[in-house]
Amino acid sequence: MPKTEKGRELFREVEALPFWWHSIDLGDGVVTPGVKTPEFHARELESLTLAALGGKTVLDSRVDRLRPRDGRPGVHRPFA
């Protein structure tokens, strides 16, 4: 049980809802009792194979479709 009145009130509100999908830290010692815990999300993220985005721009994947009608390439900034 949370130690502050704000935390206890928040805890009662969380308990009033029958189901939580995500486990969310709401502060004041209150975490929703979700099925998807932060640990679950961390494992899920680790299992993804994400492409490296260094040196890429937002338009790199569809640049041919996004050229202005005059054929000149658009101006865009690369990711850091």
mmCIF file of the N, C-alpha and C atoms, coordinates in Angstrom:
data_MODEL
# 
_entry.id   MODEL 
# 
loop_
_atom_site.group_PDB 
_atom_site.id 
_atom_site.type_symbol 
_atom_site.label_atom_id 
_atom_site.label_alt_id 
_atom_site.label_comp_id 
_atom_site.label_asym_id 
_atom_site.label_entity_id 
_atom_site.label_seq_id 
_atom_site.pdbx_PDB_ins_code 
_atom_site.Cartn_x 
_atom_site.Cartn_y 
_atom_site.Cartn_z 
_atom_site.occupancy 
_atom_site.B_iso_or_equiv 
_atom_site.pdbx_formal_charge 
_atom_site.auth_seq_id 
_atom_site.auth_comp_id 
_atom_site.auth_asym_id 
_atom_site.auth_atom_id 
_atom_site.pdbx_PDB_model_num 
ATOM 1   N N  . MET A 1 1  ? 0.846   -1.188 0.000   1.00 0.00 ? 1  MET A N  1 
ATOM 2   C CA . MET A 1 1  ? 0.000   0.000  0.000   1.00 0.00 ? 1  MET A CA 1 
ATOM 3   C C  . MET A 1 1  ? 0.885   1.242  0.000   1.00 0.00 ? 1  MET A C  1 
ATOM 4   N N  . PRO A 1 2  ? 0.609   2.197  -0.872  1.00 0.00 ? 2  PRO A N  1 
ATOM 5   C CA . PRO A 1 2  ? 1.389   3.434  -0.927  1.00 0.00 ? 2  PRO A CA 1 
ATOM 6   C C  . PRO A 1 2  ? 1.332   4.199  0.396   1.00 0.00 ? 2  PRO A C  1 
ATOM 7   N N  . LYS A 1 3  ? 2.377   4.973  0.640   1.00 0.00 ? 3  LYS A N  1 
ATOM 8   C CA . LYS A 1 3  ? 2.495   5.693  1.909   1.00 0.00 ? 3  LYS A CA 1 
ATOM 9   C C  . LYS A 1 3  ? 1.830   7.058  1.911   1.00 0.00 ? 3  LYS A C  1 
ATOM 10  N N  . THR A 1 4  ? 1.664   7.676  0.741   1.00 0.00 ? 4  THR A N  1 
ATOM 11  C CA . THR A 1 4  ? 1.067   9.010  0.704   1.00 0.00 ? 4  THR A CA 1 
ATOM 12  C C  . THR A 1 4  ? -0.436  8.918  0.410   1.00 0.00 ? 4  THR A C  1 
ATOM 13  N N  . GLU A 1 5  ? -1.148  9.957  0.774   1.00 0.00 ? 5  GLU A N  1 
ATOM 14  C CA . GLU A 1 5  ? -2.592  9.984  0.493   1.00 0.00 ? 5  GLU A CA 1 
ATOM 15  C C  . GLU A 1 5  ? -2.839  9.983  -1.014  1.00 0.00 ? 5  GLU A C  1 
ATOM 16  N N  . LYS A 1 6  ? -2.019  10.739 -1.748  1.00 0.00 ? 6  LYS A N  1 
ATOM 17  C CA . LYS A 1 6  ? -2.148  10.758 -3.202  1.00 0.00 ? 6  LYS A CA 1 
ATOM 18  C C  . LYS A 1 6  ? -1.941  9.356  -3.774  1.00 0.00 ? 6  LYS A C  1 
ATOM 19  N N  . GLY A 1 7  ? -0.927  8.653  -3.279  1.00 0.00 ? 7  GLY A N  1 
ATOM 20  C CA . GLY A 1 7  ? -0.657  7.290  -3.731  1.00 0.00 ? 7  GLY A CA 1 
ATOM 21  C C  . GLY A 1 7  ? -1.786  6.340  -3.393  1.00 0.00 ? 7  GLY A C  1 
ATOM 22  N N  . ARG A 1 8  ? -2.346  6.464  -2.205  1.00 0.00 ? 8  ARG A N  1 
ATOM 23  C CA . ARG A 1 8  ? -3.466  5.594  -1.796  1.00 0.00 ? 8  ARG A CA 1 
ATOM 24  C C  . ARG A 1 8  ? -4.697  5.842  -2.659  1.00 0.00 ? 8  ARG A C  1 
ATOM 25  N N  . GLU A 1 9  ? -4.950  7.117  -2.983  1.00 0.00 ? 9  GLU A N  1 
ATOM 26  C CA . GLU A 1 9  ? -6.086  7.457  -3.840  1.00 0.00 ? 9  GLU A CA 1 
ATOM 27  C C  . GLU A 1 9  ? -5.883  6.880  -5.247  1.00 0.00 ? 9  GLU A C  1 
ATOM 28  N N  . LEU A 1 10 ? -4.675  7.029  -5.757  1.00 0.00 ? 10 LEU A N  1 
ATOM 29  C CA . LEU A 1 10 ? -4.345  6.490  -7.075  1.00 0.00 ? 10 LEU A CA 1 
ATOM 30  C C  . LEU A 1 10 ? -4.470  4.965  -7.078  1.00 0.00 ? 10 LEU A C  1 
ATOM 31  N N  . PHE A 1 11 ? -4.004  4.339  -6.007  1.00 0.00 ? 11 PHE A N  1 
ATOM 32  C CA . PHE A 1 11 ? -4.101  2.884  -5.871  1.00 0.00 ? 11 PHE A CA 1 
ATOM 33  C C  . PHE A 1 11 ? -5.564  2.429  -5.918  1.00 0.00 ? 11 PHE A C  1 
ATOM 34  N N  . ARG A 1 12 ? -6.438  3.146  -5.223  1.00 0.00 ? 12 ARG A N  1 
ATOM 35  C CA . ARG A 1 12 ? -7.867  2.793  -5.237  1.00 0.00 ? 12 ARG A CA 1 
ATOM 36  C C  . ARG A 1 12 ? -8.448  2.916  -6.641  1.00 0.00 ? 12 ARG A C  1 
ATOM 37  N N  . GLU A 1 13 ? -8.032  3.952  -7.372  1.00 0.00 ? 13 GLU A N  1 
ATOM 38  C CA . GLU A 1 13 ? -8.514  4.124  -8.747  1.00 0.00 ? 13 GLU A CA 1 
ATOM 39  C C  . GLU A 1 13 ? -8.032  2.980  -9.642  1.00 0.00 ? 13 GLU A C  1 
ATOM 40  N N  . VAL A 1 14 ? -6.790  2.578  -9.477  1.00 0.00 ? 14 VAL A N  1 
ATOM 41  C CA . VAL A 1 14 ? -6.248  1.458  -10.259 1.00 0.00 ? 14 VAL A CA 1 
ATOM 42  C C  . VAL A 1 14 ? -7.002  0.174  -9.923  1.00 0.00 ? 14 VAL A C  1 
ATOM 43  N N  . GLU A 1 15 ? -7.234  -0.062 -8.659  1.00 0.00 ? 15 GLU A N  1 
ATOM 44  C CA . GLU A 1 15 ? -7.937  -1.270 -8.219  1.00 0.00 ? 15 GLU A CA 1 
ATOM 45  C C  . GLU A 1 15 ? -9.390  -1.313 -8.706  1.00 0.00 ? 15 GLU A C  1 
ATOM 46  N N  . ALA A 1 16 ? -9.964  -0.163 -8.975  1.00 0.00 ? 16 ALA A N  1 
ATOM 47  C CA . ALA A 1 16 ? -11.366 -0.106 -9.413  1.00 0.00 ? 16 ALA A CA 1 
ATOM 48  C C  . ALA A 1 16 ? -11.544 -0.602 -10.847 1.00 0.00 ? 16 ALA A C  1 
ATOM 49  N N  . LEU A 1 17 ? -10.463 -0.626 -11.617 1.00 0.00 ? 17 LEU A N  1 
ATOM 50  C CA . LEU A 1 17 ? -10.552 -1.110 -12.995 1.00 0.00 ? 17 LEU A CA 1 
ATOM 51  C C  . LEU A 1 17 ? -10.260 -2.608 -13.018 1.00 0.00 ? 17 LEU A C  1 
ATOM 52  N N  . PRO A 1 18 ? -11.100 -3.390 -13.706 1.00 0.00 ? 18 PRO A N  1 
ATOM 53  C CA . PRO A 1 18 ? -10.974 -4.843 -13.651 1.00 0.00 ? 18 PRO A CA 1 
ATOM 54  C C  . PRO A 1 18 ? -9.782  -5.419 -14.414 1.00 0.00 ? 18 PRO A C  1 
ATOM 55  N N  . PHE A 1 19 ? -9.281  -4.735 -15.441 1.00 0.00 ? 19 PHE A N  1 
ATOM 56  C CA . PHE A 1 19 ? -8.216  -5.328 -16.242 1.00 0.00 ? 19 PHE A CA 1 
ATOM 57  C C  . PHE A 1 19 ? -7.256  -4.249 -16.740 1.00 0.00 ? 19 PHE A C  1 
ATOM 58  N N  . TRP A 1 20 ? -5.992  -4.557 -16.657 1.00 0.00 ? 20 TRP A N  1 
ATOM 59  C CA . TRP A 1 20 ? -4.946  -3.688 -17.197 1.00 0.00 ? 20 TRP A CA 1 
ATOM 60  C C  . TRP A 1 20 ? -4.088  -4.517 -18.130 1.00 0.00 ? 20 TRP A C  1 
ATOM 61  N N  . TRP A 1 21 ? -3.878  -4.056 -19.361 1.00 0.00 ? 21 TRP A N  1 
ATOM 62  C CA . TRP A 1 21 ? -3.030  -4.787 -20.294 1.00 0.00 ? 21 TRP A CA 1 
ATOM 63  C C  . TRP A 1 21 ? -1.562  -4.459 -20.033 1.00 0.00 ? 21 TRP A C  1 
ATOM 64  N N  . HIS A 1 22 ? -1.234  -3.156 -19.864 1.00 0.00 ? 22 HIS A N  1 
ATOM 65  C CA . HIS A 1 22 ? 0.146   -2.753 -19.618 1.00 0.00 ? 22 HIS A CA 1 
ATOM 66  C C  . HIS A 1 22 ? 0.370   -2.458 -18.147 1.00 0.00 ? 22 HIS A C  1 
ATOM 67  N N  . SER A 1 23 ? 1.538   -2.821 -17.676 1.00 0.00 ? 23 SER A N  1 
ATOM 68  C CA . SER A 1 23 ? 1.954   -2.488 -16.328 1.00 0.00 ? 23 SER A CA 1 
ATOM 69  C C  . SER A 1 23 ? 2.657   -1.138 -16.402 1.00 0.00 ? 23 SER A C  1 
ATOM 70  N N  . ILE A 1 24 ? 2.080   -0.137 -15.741 1.00 0.00 ? 24 ILE A N  1 
ATOM 71  C CA . ILE A 1 24 ? 2.581   1.234  -15.851 1.00 0.00 ? 24 ILE A CA 1 
ATOM 72  C C  . ILE A 1 24 ? 2.897   1.773  -14.467 1.00 0.00 ? 24 ILE A C  1 
ATOM 73  N N  . ASP A 1 25 ? 4.101   2.312  -14.290 1.00 0.00 ? 25 ASP A N  1 
ATOM 74  C CA . ASP A 1 25 ? 4.473   2.950  -13.029 1.00 0.00 ? 25 ASP A CA 1 
ATOM 75  C C  . ASP A 1 25 ? 3.863   4.343  -13.027 1.00 0.00 ? 25 ASP A C  1 
ATOM 76  N N  . LEU A 1 26 ? 2.887   4.559  -12.161 1.00 0.00 ? 26 LEU A N  1 
ATOM 77  C CA . LEU A 1 26 ? 2.176   5.831  -12.091 1.00 0.00 ? 26 LEU A CA 1 
ATOM 78  C C  . LEU A 1 26 ? 2.773   6.786  -11.066 1.00 0.00 ? 26 LEU A C  1 
ATOM 79  N N  . GLY A 1 27 ? 3.828   6.358  -10.419 1.00 0.00 ? 27 GLY A N  1 
ATOM 80  C CA . GLY A 1 27 ? 4.447   7.187  -9.381  1.00 0.00 ? 27 GLY A CA 1 
ATOM 81  C C  . GLY A 1 27 ? 3.785   6.962  -8.043  1.00 0.00 ? 27 GLY A C  1 
ATOM 82  N N  . ASP A 1 28 ? 4.332   7.551  -7.010  1.00 0.00 ? 28 ASP A N  1 
ATOM 83  C CA . ASP A 1 28 ? 3.825   7.430  -5.639  1.00 0.00 ? 28 ASP A CA 1 
ATOM 84  C C  . ASP A 1 28 ? 3.673   5.971  -5.207  1.00 0.00 ? 28 ASP A C  1 
ATOM 85  N N  . GLY A 1 29 ? 4.528   5.093  -5.762  1.00 0.00 ? 29 GLY A N  1 
ATOM 86  C CA . GLY A 1 29 ? 4.503   3.686  -5.357  1.00 0.00 ? 29 GLY A CA 1 
ATOM 87  C C  . GLY A 1 29 ? 3.385   2.865  -5.981  1.00 0.00 ? 29 GLY A C  1 
ATOM 88  N N  . VAL A 1 30 ? 2.735   3.389  -7.006  1.00 0.00 ? 30 VAL A N  1 
ATOM 89  C CA . VAL A 1 30 ? 1.606   2.686  -7.638  1.00 0.00 ? 30 VAL A CA 1 
ATOM 90  C C  . VAL A 1 30 ? 2.019   2.223  -9.044  1.00 0.00 ? 30 VAL A C  1 
ATOM 91  N N  . VAL A 1 31 ? 1.854   0.915  -9.283  1.00 0.00 ? 31 VAL A N  1 
ATOM 92  C CA . VAL A 1 31 ? 2.118   0.324  -10.596 1.00 0.00 ? 31 VAL A CA 1 
ATOM 93  C C  . VAL A 1 31 ? 0.878   -0.463 -10.982 1.00 0.00 ? 31 VAL A C  1 
ATOM 94  N N  . THR A 1 32 ? 0.383   -0.231 -12.193 1.00 0.00 ? 32 THR A N  1 
ATOM 95  C CA . THR A 1 32 ? -0.813  -0.956 -12.632 1.00 0.00 ? 32 THR A CA 1 
ATOM 96  C C  . THR A 1 32 ? -0.481  -2.441 -12.781 1.00 0.00 ? 32 THR A C  1 
ATOM 97  N N  . PRO A 1 33 ? -1.430  -3.317 -12.446 1.00 0.00 ? 33 PRO A N  1 
ATOM 98  C CA . PRO A 1 33 ? -1.177  -4.763 -12.494 1.00 0.00 ? 33 PRO A CA 1 
ATOM 99  C C  . PRO A 1 33 ? -1.361  -5.343 -13.894 1.00 0.00 ? 33 PRO A C  1 
ATOM 100 N N  . GLY A 1 34 ? -0.626  -4.818 -14.851 1.00 0.00 ? 34 GLY A N  1 
ATOM 101 C CA . GLY A 1 34 ? -0.808  -5.218 -16.234 1.00 0.00 ? 34 GLY A CA 1 
ATOM 102 C C  . GLY A 1 34 ? -0.200  -6.555 -16.587 1.00 0.00 ? 34 GLY A C  1 
ATOM 103 N N  . VAL A 1 35 ? -0.701  -7.120 -17.672 1.00 0.00 ? 35 VAL A N  1 
ATOM 104 C CA . VAL A 1 35 ? -0.191  -8.380 -18.206 1.00 0.00 ? 35 VAL A CA 1 
ATOM 105 C C  . VAL A 1 35 ? 1.197   -8.165 -18.807 1.00 0.00 ? 35 VAL A C  1 
ATOM 106 N N  . LYS A 1 36 ? 1.369   -7.046 -19.524 1.00 0.00 ? 36 LYS A N  1 
ATOM 107 C CA . LYS A 1 36 ? 2.656   -6.740 -20.155 1.00 0.00 ? 36 LYS A CA 1 
ATOM 108 C C  . LYS A 1 36 ? 3.475   -5.874 -19.202 1.00 0.00 ? 36 LYS A C  1 
ATOM 109 N N  . THR A 1 37 ? 4.387   -6.505 -18.510 1.00 0.00 ? 37 THR A N  1 
ATOM 110 C CA . THR A 1 37 ? 5.234   -5.832 -17.525 1.00 0.00 ? 37 THR A CA 1 
ATOM 111 C C  . THR A 1 37 ? 6.390   -5.116 -18.217 1.00 0.00 ? 37 THR A C  1 
ATOM 112 N N  . PRO A 1 38 ? 7.085   -4.228 -17.517 1.00 0.00 ? 38 PRO A N  1 
ATOM 113 C CA . PRO A 1 38 ? 8.266   -3.596 -18.108 1.00 0.00 ? 38 PRO A CA 1 
ATOM 114 C C  . PRO A 1 38 ? 9.311   -4.635 -18.542 1.00 0.00 ? 38 PRO A C  1 
ATOM 115 N N  . GLU A 1 39 ? 9.443   -5.718 -17.795 1.00 0.00 ? 39 GLU A N  1 
ATOM 116 C CA . GLU A 1 39 ? 10.384  -6.779 -18.158 1.00 0.00 ? 39 GLU A CA 1 
ATOM 117 C C  . GLU A 1 39 ? 9.960   -7.451 -19.468 1.00 0.00 ? 39 GLU A C  1 
ATOM 118 N N  . PHE A 1 40 ? 8.657   -7.655 -19.633 1.00 0.00 ? 40 PHE A N  1 
ATOM 119 C CA . PHE A 1 40 ? 8.128   -8.239 -20.861 1.00 0.00 ? 40 PHE A CA 1 
ATOM 120 C C  . PHE A 1 40 ? 8.460   -7.340 -22.046 1.00 0.00 ? 40 PHE A C  1 
ATOM 121 N N  . HIS A 1 41 ? 8.238   -6.020 -21.879 1.00 0.00 ? 41 HIS A N  1 
ATOM 122 C CA . HIS A 1 41 ? 8.540   -5.064 -22.948 1.00 0.00 ? 41 HIS A CA 1 
ATOM 123 C C  . HIS A 1 41 ? 10.032  -5.061 -23.276 1.00 0.00 ? 41 HIS A C  1 
ATOM 124 N N  . ALA A 1 42 ? 10.882  -5.162 -22.261 1.00 0.00 ? 42 ALA A N  1 
ATOM 125 C CA . ALA A 1 42 ? 12.332  -5.175 -22.494 1.00 0.00 ? 42 ALA A CA 1 
ATOM 126 C C  . ALA A 1 42 ? 12.727  -6.406 -23.312 1.00 0.00 ? 42 ALA A C  1 
ATOM 127 N N  . ARG A 1 43 ? 12.181  -7.576 -22.972 1.00 0.00 ? 43 ARG A N  1 
ATOM 128 C CA . ARG A 1 43 ? 12.471  -8.793 -23.745 1.00 0.00 ? 43 ARG A CA 1 
ATOM 129 C C  . ARG A 1 43 ? 11.950  -8.676 -25.171 1.00 0.00 ? 43 ARG A C  1 
ATOM 130 N N  . GLU A 1 44 ? 10.765  -8.086 -25.317 1.00 0.00 ? 44 GLU A N  1 
ATOM 131 C CA . GLU A 1 44 ? 10.168  -7.900 -26.632 1.00 0.00 ? 44 GLU A CA 1 
ATOM 132 C C  . GLU A 1 44 ? 11.059  -6.997 -27.505 1.00 0.00 ? 44 GLU A C  1 
ATOM 133 N N  . LEU A 1 45 ? 11.560  -5.912 -26.933 1.00 0.00 ? 45 LEU A N  1 
ATOM 134 C CA . LEU A 1 45 ? 12.422  -4.985 -27.654 1.00 0.00 ? 45 LEU A CA 1 
ATOM 135 C C  . LEU A 1 45 ? 13.740  -5.652 -28.039 1.00 0.00 ? 45 LEU A C  1 
ATOM 136 N N  . GLU A 1 46 ? 14.316  -6.422 -27.117 1.00 0.00 ? 46 GLU A N  1 
ATOM 137 C CA . GLU A 1 46 ? 15.572  -7.116 -27.395 1.00 0.00 ? 46 GLU A CA 1 
ATOM 138 C C  . GLU A 1 46 ? 15.426  -8.116 -28.535 1.00 0.00 ? 46 GLU A C  1 
ATOM 139 N N  . SER A 1 47 ? 14.242  -8.676 -28.703 1.00 0.00 ? 47 SER A N  1 
ATOM 140 C CA . SER A 1 47 ? 14.036  -9.692 -29.734 1.00 0.00 ? 47 SER A CA 1 
ATOM 141 C C  . SER A 1 47 ? 13.881  -9.097 -31.131 1.00 0.00 ? 47 SER A C  1 
ATOM 142 N N  . LEU A 1 48 ? 13.672  -7.788 -31.225 1.00 0.00 ? 48 LEU A N  1 
ATOM 143 C CA . LEU A 1 48 ? 13.510  -7.147 -32.529 1.00 0.00 ? 48 LEU A CA 1 
ATOM 144 C C  . LEU A 1 48 ? 14.860  -6.914 -33.193 1.00 0.00 ? 48 LEU A C  1 
ATOM 145 N N  . THR A 1 49 ? 14.912  -7.065 -34.480 1.00 0.00 ? 49 THR A N  1 
ATOM 146 C CA . THR A 1 49 ? 16.104  -6.741 -35.246 1.00 0.00 ? 49 THR A CA 1 
ATOM 147 C C  . THR A 1 49 ? 15.801  -5.438 -35.974 1.00 0.00 ? 49 THR A C  1 
ATOM 148 N N  . LEU A 1 50 ? 16.328  -4.369 -35.433 1.00 0.00 ? 50 LEU A N  1 
ATOM 149 C CA . LEU A 1 50 ? 16.058  -3.052 -35.992 1.00 0.00 ? 50 LEU A CA 1 
ATOM 150 C C  . LEU A 1 50 ? 17.206  -2.620 -36.901 1.00 0.00 ? 50 LEU A C  1 
ATOM 151 N N  . ALA A 1 51 ? 16.874  -2.010 -37.997 1.00 0.00 ? 51 ALA A N  1 
ATOM 152 C CA . ALA A 1 51 ? 17.881  -1.504 -38.930 1.00 0.00 ? 51 ALA A CA 1 
ATOM 153 C C  . ALA A 1 51 ? 18.610  -0.319 -38.307 1.00 0.00 ? 51 ALA A C  1 
ATOM 154 N N  . ALA A 1 52 ? 19.898  -0.208 -38.609 1.00 0.00 ? 52 ALA A N  1 
ATOM 155 C CA . ALA A 1 52 ? 20.670  0.951  -38.152 1.00 0.00 ? 52 ALA A CA 1 
ATOM 156 C C  . ALA A 1 52 ? 20.220  2.170  -38.954 1.00 0.00 ? 52 ALA A C  1 
ATOM 157 N N  . LEU A 1 53 ? 19.948  3.261  -38.268 1.00 0.00 ? 53 LEU A N  1 
ATOM 158 C CA . LEU A 1 53 ? 19.448  4.468  -38.935 1.00 0.00 ? 53 LEU A CA 1 
ATOM 159 C C  . LEU A 1 53 ? 20.492  5.564  -39.068 1.00 0.00 ? 53 LEU A C  1 
ATOM 160 N N  . GLY A 1 54 ? 21.709  5.319  -38.591 1.00 0.00 ? 54 GLY A N  1 
ATOM 161 C CA . GLY A 1 54 ? 22.762  6.324  -38.695 1.00 0.00 ? 54 GLY A CA 1 
ATOM 162 C C  . GLY A 1 54 ? 23.000  6.729  -40.140 1.00 0.00 ? 54 GLY A C  1 
ATOM 163 N N  . GLY A 1 55 ? 23.004  8.011  -40.426 1.00 0.00 ? 55 GLY A N  1 
ATOM 164 C CA . GLY A 1 55 ? 23.238  8.519  -41.767 1.00 0.00 ? 55 GLY A CA 1 
ATOM 165 C C  . GLY A 1 55 ? 22.035  8.457  -42.686 1.00 0.00 ? 55 GLY A C  1 
ATOM 166 N N  . LYS A 1 56 ? 20.929  7.918  -42.210 1.00 0.00 ? 56 LYS A N  1 
ATOM 167 C CA . LYS A 1 56 ? 19.711  7.816  -43.024 1.00 0.00 ? 56 LYS A CA 1 
ATOM 168 C C  . LYS A 1 56 ? 18.858  9.061  -42.826 1.00 0.00 ? 56 LYS A C  1 
ATOM 169 N N  . THR A 1 57 ? 17.944  9.277  -43.737 1.00 0.00 ? 57 THR A N  1 
ATOM 170 C CA . THR A 1 57 ? 16.997  10.369 -43.589 1.00 0.00 ? 57 THR A CA 1 
ATOM 171 C C  . THR A 1 57 ? 15.594  9.794  -43.570 1.00 0.00 ? 57 THR A C  1 
ATOM 172 N N  . VAL A 1 58 ? 14.647  10.606 -43.186 1.00 0.00 ? 58 VAL A N  1 
ATOM 173 C CA . VAL A 1 58 ? 13.261  10.180 -43.128 1.00 0.00 ? 58 VAL A CA 1 
ATOM 174 C C  . VAL A 1 58 ? 12.777  9.762  -44.510 1.00 0.00 ? 58 VAL A C  1 
ATOM 175 N N  . LEU A 1 59 ? 13.289  10.375 -45.529 1.00 0.00 ? 59 LEU A N  1 
ATOM 176 C CA . LEU A 1 59 ? 12.809  10.121 -46.879 1.00 0.00 ? 59 LEU A CA 1 
ATOM 177 C C  . LEU A 1 59 ? 13.564  9.021  -47.612 1.00 0.00 ? 59 LEU A C  1 
ATOM 178 N N  . ASP A 1 60 ? 14.613  8.463  -47.048 1.00 0.00 ? 60 ASP A N  1 
ATOM 179 C CA . ASP A 1 60 ? 15.414  7.479  -47.767 1.00 0.00 ? 60 ASP A CA 1 
ATOM 180 C C  . ASP A 1 60 ? 14.617  6.283  -48.268 1.00 0.00 ? 60 ASP A C  1 
ATOM 181 N N  . SER A 1 61 ? 13.642  5.816  -47.534 1.00 0.00 ? 61 SER A N  1 
ATOM 182 C CA . SER A 1 61 ? 12.934  4.605  -47.946 1.00 0.00 ? 61 SER A CA 1 
ATOM 183 C C  . SER A 1 61 ? 11.975  4.846  -49.112 1.00 0.00 ? 61 SER A C  1 
ATOM 184 N N  . ARG A 1 62 ? 11.480  6.043  -49.301 1.00 0.00 ? 62 ARG A N  1 
ATOM 185 C CA . ARG A 1 62 ? 10.515  6.327  -50.370 1.00 0.00 ? 62 ARG A CA 1 
ATOM 186 C C  . ARG A 1 62 ? 10.898  7.565  -51.174 1.00 0.00 ? 62 ARG A C  1 
ATOM 187 N N  . VAL A 1 63 ? 12.190  7.848  -51.260 1.00 0.00 ? 63 VAL A N  1 
ATOM 188 C CA . VAL A 1 63 ? 12.619  9.097  -51.862 1.00 0.00 ? 63 VAL A CA 1 
ATOM 189 C C  . VAL A 1 63 ? 12.177  9.230  -53.324 1.00 0.00 ? 63 VAL A C  1 
ATOM 190 N N  . ASP A 1 64 ? 12.135  8.132  -54.068 1.00 0.00 ? 64 ASP A N  1 
ATOM 191 C CA . ASP A 1 64 ? 11.730  8.236  -55.475 1.00 0.00 ? 64 ASP A CA 1 
ATOM 192 C C  . ASP A 1 64 ? 10.277  8.657  -55.615 1.00 0.00 ? 64 ASP A C  1 
ATOM 193 N N  . ARG A 1 65 ? 9.437   8.265  -54.701 1.00 0.00 ? 65 ARG A N  1 
ATOM 194 C CA . ARG A 1 65 ? 8.018   8.618  -54.761 1.00 0.00 ? 65 ARG A CA 1 
ATOM 195 C C  . ARG A 1 65 ? 7.752   10.033 -54.279 1.00 0.00 ? 65 ARG A C  1 
ATOM 196 N N  . LEU A 1 66 ? 8.704   10.607 -53.537 1.00 0.00 ? 66 LEU A N  1 
ATOM 197 C CA . LEU A 1 66 ? 8.455   11.888 -52.884 1.00 0.00 ? 66 LEU A CA 1 
ATOM 198 C C  . LEU A 1 66 ? 9.180   13.062 -53.537 1.00 0.00 ? 66 LEU A C  1 
ATOM 199 N N  . ARG A 1 67 ? 9.722   12.869 -54.716 1.00 0.00 ? 67 ARG A N  1 
ATOM 200 C CA . ARG A 1 67 ? 10.401  13.985 -55.392 1.00 0.00 ? 67 ARG A CA 1 
ATOM 201 C C  . ARG A 1 67 ? 9.372   15.020 -55.843 1.00 0.00 ? 67 ARG A C  1 
ATOM 202 N N  . PRO A 1 68 ? 9.745   16.287 -55.765 1.00 0.00 ? 68 PRO A N  1 
ATOM 203 C CA . PRO A 1 68 ? 8.844   17.327 -56.276 1.00 0.00 ? 68 PRO A CA 1 
ATOM 204 C C  . PRO A 1 68 ? 8.582   17.114 -57.760 1.00 0.00 ? 68 PRO A C  1 
ATOM 205 N N  . ARG A 1 69 ? 7.531   17.680 -58.267 1.00 0.00 ? 69 ARG A N  1 
ATOM 206 C CA . ARG A 1 69 ? 7.144   17.486 -59.672 1.00 0.00 ? 69 ARG A CA 1 
ATOM 207 C C  . ARG A 1 69 ? 8.205   17.940 -60.659 1.00 0.00 ? 69 ARG A C  1 
ATOM 208 N N  . ASP A 1 70 ? 9.058   18.869 -60.241 1.00 0.00 ? 70 ASP A N  1 
ATOM 209 C CA . ASP A 1 70 ? 10.096  19.330 -61.166 1.00 0.00 ? 70 ASP A CA 1 
ATOM 210 C C  . ASP A 1 70 ? 11.298  18.381 -61.202 1.00 0.00 ? 70 ASP A C  1 
ATOM 211 N N  . GLY A 1 71 ? 11.253  17.298 -60.406 1.00 0.00 ? 71 GLY A N  1 
ATOM 212 C CA . GLY A 1 71 ? 12.299  16.283 -60.447 1.00 0.00 ? 71 GLY A CA 1 
ATOM 213 C C  . GLY A 1 71 ? 13.466  16.512 -59.506 1.00 0.00 ? 71 GLY A C  1 
ATOM 214 N N  . ARG A 1 72 ? 13.528  17.680 -58.882 1.00 0.00 ? 72 ARG A N  1 
ATOM 215 C CA . ARG A 1 72 ? 14.625  17.937 -57.950 1.00 0.00 ? 72 ARG A CA 1 
ATOM 216 C C  . ARG A 1 72 ? 14.386  17.192 -56.643 1.00 0.00 ? 72 ARG A C  1 
ATOM 217 N N  . PRO A 1 73 ? 15.441  16.689 -56.003 1.00 0.00 ? 73 PRO A N  1 
ATOM 218 C CA . PRO A 1 73 ? 15.241  16.017 -54.719 1.00 0.00 ? 73 PRO A CA 1 
ATOM 219 C C  . PRO A 1 73 ? 14.801  17.021 -53.648 1.00 0.00 ? 73 PRO A C  1 
ATOM 220 N N  . GLY A 1 74 ? 13.990  16.577 -52.714 1.00 0.00 ? 74 GLY A N  1 
ATOM 221 C CA . GLY A 1 74 ? 13.561  17.428 -51.625 1.00 0.00 ? 74 GLY A CA 1 
ATOM 222 C C  . GLY A 1 74 ? 14.683  17.681 -50.642 1.00 0.00 ? 74 GLY A C  1 
ATOM 223 N N  . VAL A 1 75 ? 14.560  18.704 -49.844 1.00 0.00 ? 75 VAL A N  1 
ATOM 224 C CA . VAL A 1 75 ? 15.559  19.023 -48.836 1.00 0.00 ? 75 VAL A CA 1 
ATOM 225 C C  . VAL A 1 75 ? 15.125  18.348 -47.537 1.00 0.00 ? 75 VAL A C  1 
ATOM 226 N N  . HIS A 1 76 ? 16.033  17.563 -46.968 1.00 0.00 ? 76 HIS A N  1 
ATOM 227 C CA . HIS A 1 76 ? 15.725  16.898 -45.716 1.00 0.00 ? 76 HIS A CA 1 
ATOM 228 C C  . HIS A 1 76 ? 17.011  16.699 -44.921 1.00 0.00 ? 76 HIS A C  1 
ATOM 229 N N  . ARG A 1 77 ? 16.889  16.584 -43.630 1.00 0.00 ? 77 ARG A N  1 
ATOM 230 C CA . ARG A 1 77 ? 18.042  16.449 -42.744 1.00 0.00 ? 77 ARG A CA 1 
ATOM 231 C C  . ARG A 1 77 ? 18.228  14.982 -42.360 1.00 0.00 ? 77 ARG A C  1 
ATOM 232 N N  . PRO A 1 78 ? 19.482  14.508 -42.302 1.00 0.00 ? 78 PRO A N  1 
ATOM 233 C CA . PRO A 1 78 ? 19.725  13.126 -41.903 1.00 0.00 ? 78 PRO A CA 1 
ATOM 234 C C  . PRO A 1 78 ? 19.572  12.954 -40.401 1.00 0.00 ? 78 PRO A C  1 
ATOM 235 N N  . PHE A 1 79 ? 19.347  11.686 -39.979 1.00 0.00 ? 79 PHE A N  1 
ATOM 236 C CA . PHE A 1 79 ? 19.339  11.373 -38.557 1.00 0.00 ? 79 PHE A CA 1 
ATOM 237 C C  . PHE A 1 79 ? 20.755  11.555 -38.020 1.00 0.00 ? 79 PHE A C  1 
ATOM 238 N N  . ALA A 1 80 ? 20.872  11.766 -36.738 1.00 0.00 ? 80 ALA A N  1 
ATOM 239 C CA . ALA A 1 80 ? 22.200  11.914 -36.120 1.00 0.00 ? 80 ALA A CA 1 
ATOM 240 C C  . ALA A 1 80 ? 22.919  10.586 -36.082 1.00 0.00 ? 80 ALA A C  1 
# 
